[in-house]
């Protein structure tokens, strides 16, 4: 008799604790949904690969390591705060090592809610667009295409503001050089803050 009674008592305590606990209001998912967003990101871009046949100041790993900022804005489909979304234009700029870089293009991502009722999301994404390198001296500008894949973590505060961590992003650049098209690779690590509305 004691064992079923003690088991029932333990289950009752767990149920009461579960019903009494709730997310802090500051961390709950946006309500009502806010599909539009604008965000600012900053961090570093680390040169990971450049063609062995490439020559010149551009063709070295240090030249590809820069401080990086990004601005973007867009909307979630279906007038939701999660799910598929499109940044109409992602503006990304890099500074350092005698070069400035510019990357422009739309970025698609998908906000996956990790805990029901909480504004915590995992967001895989991809971007394709235009890339250019501008030397600080009188050298010629190099241009080409960029393709990026990324994974973000997002946490919403106060129903509107969110913080972002992008620990993984690969940036593939096909650049037109005097020797022909060359493929470069950078690894990005970014932090960010955004607004939902």
Number of C-alpha atoms within 10 A of each C-alpha: 5 7 8 9 10 11 11 12 12 12 12 12 11 12 11 11 11 10 8 8 8 11 11 10 11 14 17 20 26 23 11 11 16 19 19 19 21 16 20 20 20 21 17 18 23 20 19 17 16 19 13 9 8 17 13 6 13 18 17 17 16 14 15 27 21 23 19 22 19 20 18 21 20 20 20 22 15 11 14 17 26 23 17 18 24 22 22 14 17 23 18 19 20 22 18 15 16 13 19 19 20 17 23 21 20 18 23 20 21 20 20 18 19 12 11 9 14 20 25 23 21 19 22 19 19 18 20 20 17 17 22 20 20 17 17 13 8 7 8 11 15 16 20 18 18 22 19 19 17 19 17 21 18 21 19 23 20 14 20 19 17 20 18 21 19 20 14 14 20 19 21 20 25 18 20 16 16 10 9 9 15 18 16 19 22 21 20 23 19 21 18 19 17 19 18 20 15
